[in-house]
Amino acid sequence: MKHINRRKFLKLGMLAAALPLQASASAWLAAPERRLSFHNLHTGENVSLPYWVQGEYVPESLAEINHVLRDFRNNQVASIDVRLLDLLDRVKAELGTAKPFQVISGYRSPATNHLLAERSSGVAKHSLHMEGKAIDIRLPGIQLADVRRTGLKLQSGGVGYYPASDFVHLDVGRVRTWAG
């Protein structure tokens, strides 16, 4: 019988653990369409549309998403990073839901972010919301802890957990986690 050293055993274990994640990522990549739905809790606006079709991002859809995720305090619109949209689409697929993301905060202008940072220690002075790379969301019918767990599983950026405020922060910055 061949002897397996500890290093080889650990490597095989890590590979086995990664297979389900790779399988779900492969299925997601093979899909002909990526569709997202949002309900902005501050403006009441809704949007549900494919933002990626047959390997191409759809500019008109991205513009609509940018508008719905704008800074509602001053109506400033900015481009939302498509990596964030892809992360949200993967979260939705992992959770097996087509329900709209309820948006607490999408893009934030520097002025809005400064105002919020002055009022709360929980707002980063250099927030990725100002770059269109972060969003604060919840999903109706899905436990907040499950949204958090899925964000952590995908290892695509930061995951902030705010159960008292009933939202999860997701971003496409460096991988990290915190609770508020």
Secondary structure, DSSP 8 states (H G I E B T S, - for coil): -----HHHHHHHHHHHHHHHHHHHHHHHHH-SEEEEEEEETTT--EEEEEEEETTEE-HHHHHHHHHHTSBTTTTB-----HHHHHHHHHHHHHHT----EEEEE----HHHHHHHHHH-TTS-TT-GGGGT-EEEEE-TTS-HHHHHHHHHHHTSSEEEEETTTTEEEEESSSSEEEE-
